[in-house]
Amino acid sequence: MKKLINLIGGFLHQHFEDFTKPLVLTLAFFGILFAIVGHYGTIGFNLKWFLFFELPLYLFCIWALYGAYKLYKKAKKFNKH
């Protein structure tokens, strides 16, 4: 049973590792974008809330996605050597 699990895990790791990381980052980006559109579509736009709460939140989300992208690039570069 252990050999079967290792065989299946090795196959999945070999064939889907490069595919899943960009997919997760893309889904995160579009999820944040759609959440912003849905938020403004339901409650409208308020300049004070945007400047003091939402803009810092969006900047934090962008920073987190950029950090994840840098880690992905670093891991991809590290795995090639």
N, C-alpha and C positions, 0 to 999 in steps of 0.2 A: 504494500500500500504506500509506503514511504517513497519507493522508487517511482510509482505512478504520479504521486503528488509533485515530486521534483521534476519529472518529465513534463507534466502539464505546466507547472510554474515556469520552468525554463523556456518552454515554447512561448508562453504568453509574454514573458519578459523580453525575449529576443525579438518578437514580431510587433509588439504594441508599445514598447517603451518610448520610442521616438514620436509616436502618434499621439499619445495621451497628454503629454505635457503642453504642447501648443494648443490642443483642444481645450484643456482646462483653463488656460489663460484667456483664450478667445471667449469661452463661455462666461468667465468672470467679467470681462470687459463689457460684453453685450448685456449681461445681467444687470450690471450697474447702470448702463445707459438706459435700458428699459425701465428700471426702477425710477430713474430721474423723470423720464417722460410720464410714467404712470402717476408719480407724485404730483407733478404740476397739472396733469390732466384732471385729477380729482379735487385738489384743494386750491388750485390757482397759484399765482406768483405773488410773493410778498417780498419787497426789496430788503427790509430789515432782517427777516428770517434768512434770506439768501446770503446777505453779507456776513452776518455774525454766526450763523450755524451751518447752513448748507454748503457754502463755499469752502470753509475749512474741512468739512466732511468729505467733499468731493476731492479736494487736494490730497487729503490723507489716503483716500482710495486709490488715486492715481499714483501716489508715492508707493503704496503697498504693491500695486501691480508692477510698477517699475522694478521694485526690489525683487519680486518673484521672477521677473524676466531676467534680471542680472544673475540670479542664482541658477536659473535654467541654463543660461549661456555658459556660466562657469562650470556647471556640472557636465554639460555637453562637451566642453573643451577638455575637462579632466578625464572623461571617459574615453576619449580618443587616444590618449597616451598610454 
